[in-house]
C-alpha cells in the first residue's frame, strides 16, 4: 500500500520527484539540469531526438558510472543502448564496424521468422489468399 501511495504521489508531482532524484543521485539542481538541457537545445546528445520517451517527461542523465561526472542528457533509447554496451567505446566501435560490413547471406524467402531457400513441403497450403 505504501508503494502504491508513493507511485501515485510521484505521478502527480513528477517535477518534485525529479528535483530530489537529481540532487540525491547526481548532486545536480533543476537549474543545472535546465542549463544542460538548454545547452543541448532540448535534444538527446547522441541521436538529437526532442522526446525523452513516450513514458518519461525528462531526459536521462548520462554519467560516468561510479562518479558524479555528467556527460550529458540522453533519450531513453540512447541511454539504454550505451548501458547495453557497458559504456565501452571499444565495444561500440566494434558494433559500428559490424553494421558497416557487407552482409554474409541473402535469404530467398522469409516467412514467419524462418528462412526458406528451397521448395515448400508437399501439401503446404499456408499463405494462400
C-alpha positions as CSV (number, residue, x, y, z in Angstrom):
1,X,0.0,0.0,0.0
2,X,2.8,2.4,0.8
3,X,4.5,1.7,-2.5
4,X,1.2,2.4,-4.3
5,X,0.8,5.7,-2.5
6,X,4.4,6.7,-3.3
7,X,3.9,5.9,-7.0
8,X,0.7,7.9,-7.1
9,X,2.4,10.8,-5.4
10,X,5.3,10.7,-7.9
11,X,2.9,10.5,-10.8
12,X,1.1,13.6,-9.5
13,X,4.3,15.5,-8.8
14,X,6.9,14.5,-11.4
15,X,9.0,17.7,-11.1
16,X,9.4,17.4,-7.3
17,X,10.5,13.8,-7.7
18,X,12.9,14.7,-10.5
19,X,14.3,17.5,-8.4
20,X,15.1,15.2,-5.4
21,X,16.3,12.5,-7.7
22,X,18.8,14.8,-9.4
23,X,20.1,16.1,-6.1
24,X,20.4,12.7,-4.5
25,X,21.8,10.7,-7.4
26,X,24.0,13.3,-9.3
27,X,24.4,16.3,-7.0
28,X,22.6,18.5,-9.6
29,X,19.9,21.1,-9.2
30,X,16.9,21.5,-11.5
31,X,18.5,24.8,-12.6
32,X,21.7,23.0,-13.6
33,X,19.7,20.3,-15.4
34,X,17.8,23.0,-17.2
35,X,21.0,24.7,-18.3
36,X,22.4,21.5,-19.6
37,X,19.2,20.8,-21.5
38,X,19.2,24.3,-22.9
39,X,22.9,23.8,-24.0
40,X,21.8,20.7,-25.9
41,X,18.8,22.6,-27.5
42,X,16.5,20.2,-25.6
43,X,17.8,17.3,-27.7
44,X,19.4,14.0,-26.9
45,X,23.2,14.3,-27.0
46,X,23.5,11.3,-29.3
47,X,20.6,11.0,-31.6
48,X,19.2,14.5,-31.4
49,X,15.7,13.4,-30.5
50,X,13.5,16.0,-28.9
51,X,11.5,13.5,-27.0
52,X,12.8,11.9,-23.8
53,X,10.5,9.0,-24.2
54,X,6.8,8.4,-24.6
55,X,6.5,7.5,-20.9
56,X,9.0,10.0,-19.5
57,X,9.0,13.8,-19.2
58,X,12.7,14.2,-18.6
59,X,15.9,13.2,-20.5
60,X,18.1,10.6,-18.8
61,X,21.3,12.0,-17.1
62,X,24.2,10.2,-18.6
63,X,27.0,9.9,-16.1
64,X,30.3,8.1,-15.7
65,X,29.5,5.0,-13.6
66,X,30.7,5.2,-10.0
67,X,31.2,9.0,-10.2
68,X,29.1,12.1,-10.2
69,X,30.6,13.3,-13.5
70,X,27.8,14.0,-16.0
71,X,28.5,13.7,-19.8
72,X,25.1,14.9,-21.0
73,X,21.4,14.2,-21.3
74,X,20.1,11.3,-23.4
75,X,16.8,10.0,-24.6
76,X,15.8,6.6,-23.0
77,X,16.8,4.6,-26.1
78,X,20.3,6.0,-26.3
79,X,20.8,5.8,-22.6
80,X,19.7,2.1,-22.7
81,X,21.9,1.4,-25.7
82,X,25.0,2.7,-24.0
83,X,24.2,0.6,-21.0
84,X,23.8,-2.5,-23.1
85,X,27.4,-1.9,-24.4
86,X,28.7,-1.4,-20.9
87,X,29.6,2.2,-21.9
88,X,32.7,0.6,-23.6
89,X,33.9,2.7,-26.6
90,X,35.9,-0.2,-28.0
91,X,32.8,-2.4,-28.0
92,X,30.7,0.3,-29.5
93,X,33.3,0.8,-32.3
94,X,33.2,-3.0,-32.9
95,X,29.4,-2.7,-33.3
96,X,29.8,0.1,-35.8
97,X,32.3,-1.9,-37.8
98,X,29.9,-4.9,-37.7
99,X,27.0,-2.8,-39.0
100,X,29.1,-1.3,-41.8
101,X,30.4,-4.6,-43.2
102,X,28.6,-6.3,-46.1
103,X,26.0,-9.0,-45.4
104,X,27.1,-12.6,-45.4
105,X,23.9,-14.4,-46.5
106,X,21.0,-13.4,-48.6
107,X,17.8,-15.4,-47.9
108,X,15.4,-16.0,-50.8
109,X,12.2,-16.3,-48.9
110,X,11.3,-15.0,-45.5
111,X,8.1,-16.2,-43.7
112,X,7.2,-16.3,-40.1
113,X,10.8,-15.9,-39.0
114,X,12.0,-19.0,-41.0
115,X,14.3,-18.5,-43.9
116,X,13.3,-20.7,-46.8
117,X,15.7,-21.3,-49.7
118,X,14.1,-24.4,-51.3
119,X,10.7,-25.5,-52.4
120,X,7.8,-25.7,-50.0
121,X,7.0,-29.1,-48.4
122,X,4.3,-31.2,-50.2
123,X,0.8,-30.2,-49.2
124,X,1.8,-26.7,-48.0
125,X,-1.4,-24.5,-48.1
126,X,-0.4,-21.6,-46.0
127,X,-0.2,-18.1,-47.3
128,X,-2.9,-18.5,-49.9
129,X,-5.1,-15.5,-50.3
